[in-house]
Amino acid sequence: MQNEVMTKILITNDDGIHSPGPFMLRAALKDLGTTWIVAPEKPKSATGLGMTLHKPLRIKRFGNEERTYAISGTPSDIIHLARNVIVQDIDLVVSGVNIGDNTSTQVILSSGTVGAAAQAALEGISAMAVSAAVSSAEEIVNNRALTLAIKAVVHTLAKHALEHGLPKGVDLLNINFPAQITEKTRVVLAPAAKTRFSELVEERTDPLGNKYYWIYGEPKDPVEGTDVYEVFVAKNIAVTPISLNINADIFEPIRHSAVSAFVAAGQKELEKLRGNLENV
């Protein structure tokens, strides 16, 4: 592994600086190098790779912790600012822990959490996006088994990435945790489902008689073996390798063994937690 003193790890998210996710990741990764938290000053969910081009960006120190900043822009903006202004020479970007899953191509393409990791990958930086299939931060913070699993698995995969780099043809890892960790939970390699929701538009009328619209989605039945299935049905931790070359197939057999090494490392770490999880 690189010299720990020189290793620079950027932690970000799309839920905003007030979310516990980045601070959970800092606790998990602090022994791997020097960590920076640079997050949006307010939630920027579903911004994908969106950038701020029409107004200036502001950087503010946040709280009393060192190397912790709030940014007025998007997760993608953060990668640019961190790389050129705040951190520079970043070795690894870890985005999350997102409140809510980021499974399926449909969700991944709009996700600010994955967007930050994707922007880092475009800049040649190893990156990981971490999400949990919960609806509130409290569901993570108050669930000791889930918190332990997130910290242990992310630490192991980050360490593996720093020591060996990501496998050839893989630009980033998308990691999704189920809401509950049980003795049957495994770390598995899972391709992204194409869609997770049936997208719908509902028309309504306001008190003045003007029409307005809500876009929403209804969950689809997941296809077995996909990230959606593994997280919501099998209750496993899904690791999805992503390539930003839209013509590439990251699940080619020639690459499968290298990617599986990440999954095996995460599963081994999860097994170490079994005794602890049985008591929580």
Order of alpha helices (4+ residues) and beta strands (2+ residues): beta-alpha-beta-beta-beta-alpha-beta-alpha-alpha-beta-alpha-alpha-beta-beta-beta-beta-alpha-beta-alpha-alpha
